Amino acid sequence: MDNLPHDPIMLFSYVNTMLRDRYESLQQLCDDLDIDKDELEKKLMKAGFIYNPETNQFR
């Protein structure tokens, strides 16, 4: 996750943009970028954001 923004708000924005524009699921994004899905979800959860697979975005 070193290549992702460290600021939680910037990370939230970056991930949601990628999910909207390039990936059909969080798992696809994580697989493609070689990111640990659980670690990403935990980091964003600490900032108050939860992934919704139905909308394919964090809220």
C-alpha positions, 0 to 999 in steps of 0.5 A: 500500500506504499504507492497509495495516498497515506491521508485517509481522505485522499485514499478514500477519494482515490479508491472510489475514483478507481472503483468508479472508472476502472474496476467492477469490484474492490477485489479486482482493484486490490488484485490488480494493484497487489493490495491487501483488501483487508488492510485497505478496508481497515484503514478506510474503516478507521476514517469512517468509510465502509465499502458497499459492494452494491454501489461499488464504493466506500461511504 
